[in-house]
């Protein structure tokens, strides 16, 4: 699969509000709801999604990881996390609060984890 298409599909999946899916496809997603109910699963999912996003951005655009690109990457992660939270809030029909701040913090940590994995991989090759 082409890198840009994979990045686009990853972002599209991330931007789809899970709450909306749960409302629209409640019967089909009942077993899935059981799996994602615990808060630790929610946190792990955010870490994996945003770690993967960081890796995909670096690989898709063939970025050389240094402090400047790391800052740009984390700003992109922050913007993506903010947009994702706005979409989720629209589906929940409520305002911004502590849970969204927490999620954005976890998303940034995911970006740091993804960047760190790439850096360790780069250092391991030397």
C-alpha positions, 0 to 999 in steps of 0.5 A: 500500500502506498505510504500516503494512502496508508497515512490517509486511511489511518487518519480517517480511522482516527477521526471517526468518532467512536461514540457515533459508531456506537450509536449508529451500529449499536447491535453490531458493536456490542461485543466490541464495546465490552472490549473497549469499556475499561479506561486502560484500553482507551488509554492504550488505544490512544497511545497506539494510534498516535504512536502509529501516526508519528511513525507514519508521518516520518516514514511517509514524508521521509523526515530525518528525525532531529529536534526540529522535526520532532517539534513539528511532528509533535505540533502535528500530533497536537493539532490532530488530537485537538481535531479528533477531540472536537469530532468526538465532542460533536458526537457526544454533544457536550463541551470540552473538559478534563477528559479531553485534556487528558486524552490530548496529553495521552495522544502527545505521549503517543507521539513521543513514544512513536518518535522515540521508537524511530530514534532508537531504531535509527541509533541501533543501525549505527 
